[in-house]
Structure formats: structure tokens, C-alpha cells
Amino acid sequence: MELIRTREDMSYLAGIIDGEGCFYLAKRKQRGNHSAYKTPRIVVANTNIDLMNWLKENFGGYVTEHTPDNPKWSKSYQWTIAGNKALMLANWIKPLLIVKQSEVDKLFVGLPLASV
């Protein structure tokens, strides 16, 4: 992921996340241990593969495909970015968000300052 993006790209990303995305902390168990740690994530779901590929090419992360159980429904895709990249991206777009601006702060709850 490049560190510098245009304001237009960042504004577009903020709009996509406001409408189609979410911020959350994923709980993950450590191998051989019962303790869990939390990984910050940004996820966008959509049926347009071109949008998902644009997100991946411009911001990193990965895209997964989801085939619906009902054949009348469209195939969907999910773009996910996690860890420090998600934290950095969330900080960049926070001022541009309208609906989900308060969700960004949830990514930082309980995380050590070194992770930010």
C-alpha cells in the first residue's frame, strides 16, 4: 500500500466504507494457547468485482468470493484489510467519513500504543 493517495481516492474509499463497509476487531486465538488477541479490520462487501479489485490494488488487503445459496442472488465479494494497515487507513479516512466516523475509535480500544 502506498503511503500517499489522492484526496479523491480517499474520499471515494470513505464513501464506499460508509455505505458498504464496517470496522471491527476480530478475535483470534493464538496457537497452542487459550488466550485471544484482537486484530483490527476494515471490510467492504459488494457484488462488483471491479470495485473490490480497485480496493485491493490501491489499498492492499485481499478479496474473497461468496457464492449465494439461492441461484437468483448475485455472487458477492468481500475486501478485507487488517492489522496496522487497517489502523493507518482508518486514521486517514476518519475525517472523510459521515456515517461511520465514530466506529473508527472502536479499532483502538484496548490496543497498545505501539500498534497505532
TIDO-503504 format. One line per field, with one value per residue (C-alpha): residue number from 1; x, y, z; residue in three letters. Coordinates in Angstrom, 2 decimals. Example, Ala and Ser with C-alpha at 12.3 -4.5 7.8 and 13.67 -1.06 7.14 Angstrom:
BEGIN
i: c(1;2)
X: c(12.30;13.67)
Y: c(-4.50;-1.06)
Z: c(7.80;7.14)
aa: c(ala;ser)
This chain:
BEGIN
i: c(1;2;3;4;5;6;7;8;9;10;11;12;13;14;15;16;17;18;19;20;21;22;23;24;25;26;27;28;29;30;31;32;33;34;35;36;37;38;39;40;41;42;43;44;45;46;47;48;49;50;51;52;53;54;55;56;57;58;59;60;61;62;63;64;65;66;67;68;69;70;71;72;73;74;75;76;77;78;79;80;81;82;83;84;85;86;87;88;89;90;91;92;93;94;95;96;97;98;99;100;101;102;103;104;105;106;107;108;109;110;111;112;113;114;115;116)
X: c(0.00;1.42;1.55;0.25;-3.17;-5.13;-7.88;-10.32;-9.26;-9.52;-12.92;-14.20;-12.95;-14.67;-17.94;-17.68;-16.98;-19.79;-22.25;-20.91;-18.30;-17.55;-14.76;-14.31;-11.91;-11.61;-10.82;-8.12;-6.79;-3.07;-1.82;-1.31;-2.71;-6.16;-5.64;-7.00;-5.89;-7.83;-7.00;-8.42;-10.15;-11.92;-14.33;-16.33;-18.89;-20.27;-21.30;-18.97;-15.63;-14.11;-14.66;-13.14;-10.09;-9.69;-9.69;-7.10;-4.84;-4.96;-5.01;-3.82;-5.70;-7.41;-10.68;-12.79;-15.70;-19.03;-21.43;-25.04;-27.20;-30.06;-29.25;-31.36;-28.96;-25.77;-22.32;-20.74;-17.21;-15.57;-12.48;-10.64;-7.64;-6.30;-3.76;-1.65;-2.63;-6.28;-5.44;-3.45;-6.16;-8.88;-6.99;-6.55;-10.22;-11.81;-12.27;-13.93;-16.48;-20.02;-21.93;-19.20;-16.76;-17.40;-16.69;-13.03;-12.35;-13.50;-10.48;-8.11;-9.83;-7.53;-4.68;-1.19;0.05;2.85;0.24;-1.19)
Y: c(0.00;3.35;5.94;8.78;8.69;11.44;13.14;11.88;8.26;8.66;10.39;7.63;4.98;6.77;6.84;3.14;2.23;4.48;2.67;-0.86;-1.41;-1.81;-1.52;-4.22;-6.10;-9.78;-12.12;-14.62;-17.45;-17.95;-21.41;-23.68;-21.09;-20.29;-16.54;-14.44;-11.21;-8.72;-7.75;-4.50;-4.95;-2.95;-4.92;-3.91;-6.24;-5.69;-7.55;-5.57;-7.35;-4.30;-2.26;-4.99;-5.22;-1.42;-1.51;-4.30;-2.67;0.76;-0.05;-3.65;-6.38;-9.30;-10.16;-13.25;-14.55;-15.67;-17.79;-17.43;-20.41;-19.02;-19.09;-15.96;-13.93;-12.37;-13.58;-11.20;-10.25;-9.08;-6.87;-7.06;-5.19;-5.98;-5.09;-1.94;-1.25;-1.12;1.22;3.53;3.58;4.20;7.21;8.63;8.40;9.21;12.93;12.00;9.56;10.72;7.70;5.54;8.09;7.01;3.36;4.15;4.81;1.26;-0.12;1.45;0.35;-1.86;-1.80;-0.88;2.48;0.80;-0.78;2.55)
Z: c(0.00;-0.97;1.77;-0.39;-2.04;-3.71;-1.74;-4.38;-3.79;-0.03;-0.31;-2.60;-0.16;2.74;0.80;-0.05;3.59;4.85;2.56;2.16;4.85;8.52;11.08;13.69;15.94;15.01;17.88;17.03;19.19;19.41;18.51;21.48;23.81;25.10;25.08;22.25;20.65;18.58;15.02;13.65;10.30;7.64;5.45;2.37;0.77;-2.73;-5.89;-8.16;-8.61;-10.32;-7.15;-5.00;-7.27;-7.19;-3.38;-3.30;-5.91;-4.28;-0.58;-0.15;1.65;-0.04;-1.80;-1.18;-3.26;-1.80;-3.84;-2.63;-1.71;-3.78;-7.54;-8.05;-5.92;-7.25;-6.33;-3.82;-2.88;0.29;0.54;3.86;5.18;8.66;11.31;11.22;7.61;8.68;11.56;9.30;6.64;9.25;10.57;7.07;6.14;9.52;8.74;5.42;6.88;7.56;8.90;10.43;11.81;15.42;14.54;13.82;17.51;18.35;16.49;19.01;22.24;24.26;21.77;22.95;21.70;19.75;17.45;16.40)
aa: c(met;glu;leu;ile;arg;thr;arg;glu;asp;met;ser;tyr;leu;ala;gly;ile;ile;asp;gly;glu;gly;cys;phe;tyr;leu;ala;lys;arg;lys;gln;arg;gly;asn;his;ser;ala;tyr;lys;thr;pro;arg;ile;val;val;ala;asn;thr;asn;ile;asp;leu;met;asn;trp;leu;lys;glu;asn;phe;gly;gly;tyr;val;thr;glu;his;thr;pro;asp;asn;pro;lys;trp;ser;lys;ser;tyr;gln;trp;thr;ile;ala;gly;asn;lys;ala;leu;met;leu;ala;asn;trp;ile;lys;pro;leu;leu;ile;val;lys;gln;ser;glu;val;asp;lys;leu;phe;val;gly;leu;pro;leu;ala;ser;val)
